[in-house]
């Protein structure tokens, strides 16, 4: 099981990686709040998806978030490392994404 610090670090790594891909910002025209619940640690992180980037990443839950991700710590690390396919993780229940259908379509281009 990964630690909360490792999960925070991998989310920050993902945020930094998205900054280096300006094409993602053009494909994903979202300005939505999000939260990521790490199931096995019972830890939450929240922030904002803005123009294809993750900004304002903080500890804690945002119950009013537009997009809600639920995943285990190890699966989060594997997803960001590219070792676990997002579609397969979602189909098998290892990743849960709660968002509007329109947001899901836009998020798909980030993954």
C-alpha positions as CSV (number, residue, x, y, z in Angstrom):
1,X,0.0,0.0,0.0
2,X,1.3,3.4,-1.0
3,X,1.4,6.3,1.5
4,X,-0.6,9.5,1.4
5,X,2.6,11.4,0.7
6,X,3.3,9.2,-2.3
7,X,-0.2,9.8,-3.6
8,X,0.1,13.5,-3.2
9,X,3.5,13.4,-5.0
10,X,2.1,11.4,-7.9
11,X,-0.8,13.8,-8.3
12,X,1.7,16.7,-8.3
13,X,3.8,14.9,-10.8
14,X,0.7,14.4,-13.0
15,X,-0.1,18.1,-12.7
16,X,3.5,19.0,-13.7
17,X,3.3,16.6,-16.6
18,X,0.1,18.2,-17.9
19,X,1.7,21.6,-18.0
20,X,4.3,20.3,-20.5
21,X,1.5,19.2,-22.9
22,X,-0.2,22.3,-24.3
23,X,-2.1,20.2,-26.7
24,X,-4.1,18.8,-23.8
25,X,-5.2,22.3,-22.8
26,X,-6.6,22.8,-26.3
27,X,-8.4,19.5,-26.3
28,X,-9.9,19.8,-22.8
29,X,-11.8,23.0,-22.3
30,X,-12.8,22.3,-18.7
31,X,-12.9,24.4,-15.6
32,X,-14.2,22.0,-13.0
33,X,-13.4,21.3,-9.3
34,X,-12.3,17.7,-8.6
35,X,-11.6,15.5,-5.7
36,X,-9.7,12.2,-5.5
37,X,-10.6,9.8,-2.7
38,X,-7.8,7.3,-2.0
39,X,-10.0,4.4,-0.7
40,X,-7.5,2.3,1.2
41,X,-6.0,5.3,3.0
42,X,-9.3,7.2,3.5
43,X,-7.5,10.3,2.2
44,X,-8.8,13.0,-0.1
45,X,-7.1,15.5,-2.3
46,X,-8.9,18.2,-4.2
47,X,-8.2,20.9,-6.7
48,X,-9.3,22.2,-10.0
49,X,-9.0,21.1,-13.6
50,X,-8.5,24.3,-15.7
51,X,-7.6,24.3,-19.4
52,X,-6.2,20.8,-19.3
53,X,-4.2,21.3,-16.2
54,X,-4.5,20.5,-12.5
55,X,-4.2,23.6,-10.3
56,X,-4.7,24.4,-6.6
57,X,-4.1,20.8,-5.4
58,X,-4.7,20.5,-1.7
59,X,-5.4,17.9,1.0
60,X,-9.0,17.2,2.0
61,X,-12.3,16.6,0.4
62,X,-14.5,19.0,-1.6
63,X,-18.0,17.6,-1.2
64,X,-19.2,20.0,-4.0
65,X,-16.6,18.9,-6.5
66,X,-17.8,18.5,-10.1
67,X,-15.6,15.5,-10.8
68,X,-15.0,12.8,-8.2
69,X,-12.4,10.0,-8.5
70,X,-12.2,7.0,-6.3
71,X,-9.2,4.7,-6.4
72,X,-6.8,2.8,-4.2
73,X,-3.3,4.2,-3.5
74,X,-1.5,1.5,-5.5
75,X,-3.8,1.8,-8.4
76,X,-3.3,5.6,-8.5
77,X,0.4,5.2,-8.7
78,X,0.0,2.6,-11.4
79,X,-2.4,4.8,-13.4
80,X,-0.1,7.8,-13.4
81,X,3.0,5.6,-14.2
82,X,1.1,4.2,-17.2
83,X,1.2,0.7,-15.8
84,X,-2.6,0.5,-15.4
85,X,-4.9,1.4,-18.3
86,X,-7.6,3.9,-17.3
87,X,-10.3,2.2,-19.3
88,X,-9.5,-1.2,-17.9
89,X,-9.3,0.1,-14.3
90,X,-12.7,1.8,-14.8
91,X,-14.3,-1.3,-16.4
92,X,-13.1,-3.5,-13.6
93,X,-14.2,-1.2,-10.8
94,X,-10.7,-0.3,-9.7
95,X,-11.3,3.3,-10.7
96,X,-14.6,5.1,-10.2
97,X,-15.2,8.5,-11.9
98,X,-18.3,10.5,-11.0
99,X,-18.8,13.3,-13.5
100,X,-21.3,14.5,-16.1
101,X,-21.3,12.7,-19.4
102,X,-20.0,15.7,-21.2
103,X,-17.1,16.0,-18.7
104,X,-16.3,12.3,-19.1
105,X,-16.0,12.8,-22.8
106,X,-13.6,15.6,-22.4
107,X,-11.6,13.9,-19.7
108,X,-11.1,10.9,-22.0
109,X,-8.7,13.0,-24.1
110,X,-6.4,13.6,-21.0
111,X,-6.1,9.9,-20.3
